[in-house]
Amino acid sequence: MPSRVPLSLLFLLLFTISFQDISWGATPSDEDPSESLLSLPYIQYVETEKAPDKQGTTIYNKNKAFSGYNIYTSNNNLDVFVKLIDMDGALVHAWDRNPQDKSSRWQHVLPFPNGSIFLTSQWTQLDWQLLDANSRNLAVYDIPGQKAHHAAYWLNETGFLSLLQNTIRIPFQDLSLKIEDNSLVHVSSQGVALKTVSLGKLLAADPNYQEKCKKIYDKLKKSPPTPSKRKPKEPSFEILHANNIENLEWDIPGIAKKGSWLITIRNLSKIILVDPNKEEILWQWGENTISRPHHATFLKGDKILLFDNGVQQKSSRVIVIDIKSKEILWQYGQKPGQEFFTATGGSAQRLPNGNTLITQSEEGRAFEVTDSGAIVWEWYADFYLSGKHKGKRRTIYRMQRLPYNFFTNVTFNHGKTKP
């Protein structure tokens, strides 16, 4: 295993940058609400193929799309990679997991201009990795006893923010419930946790949180778990399932100060702003308006871009919310001609020209829309050529768009260096 090189030394090689990035969750059950809170694996291939004849770039309006490179990760624990493609869908560069490394399953990726990438693993014992452009490990970091998941936010020389998960027990009436708690963590440039905030403690008195505890309690009282060969362990439940964390880079007078954290909480169908120093919730929104959301990110003008999975309606949308008024200012989806859906995953990135890049994770699809809702770019993931998923289309985690001039002095290993 590579040495734990201080991130402060590596920061000298990287340029400061922040991105709008993605997340996942278990498919809910309509029959039993508590089943949607079980900690389950993610879908690795498209289960119901709706576009068997489509692969790669299928729409590209060069005059209206924001052209650049597209970077994305797979969601397969067998062949783990990060790929960079151009607007035509041609592979430009790939970062691959060492075949001997079975301990990581890459989820979130942060690229840097020198070709290095910072990775968050999905609920494994290996939390974060920094690879160079040739996929060589520069550093490995983990917080003992907890597992990183979903996302990280780069803070320059002060380290990064991320999400951790650990199993806890909470008393509820006469039972002890096995819960997957989420922690919000600021990790230093030396790989040390400087600040850790339990999301479960922040939301312990939340009515929706308590309601979900009651559903789990009722389920366990009605049918206590019994170990078997098929299910040897007691099930754990995910009341929270946070999937994105982002740092506020400016003050929002009357609401939050610079340095507050924006958290997306899938299973409570809400987003919150947290003061990490006081460990208190400053602002929250979403309950009874959104359903199983992902990837809330800040926009200038005190707005938030959010992927609303719309699980209850089985119809997804991307929205822009005004933080102060809590009004929805813009929406794509859940309108005639704009229908799309992914129960899990999903992300949205606001591009410099005002367009929005959307990832429809469970369909292995990404597409770019204008402010008026016109699709100006569309891409479908490839099909597995071998293995147990042969013939199935890959699902993808999040796709991000990078300007063509983002990388400097990088020799790409699969193609041209300029568009």
Summary of the structure (lengths in Angstrom):
residues: 419
radius of gyration: 20.6
end to end distance: 36.8
largest distance: 64.1
contacts: 1369
relative contact order: 0.18
helix: 9%
strand: 39%
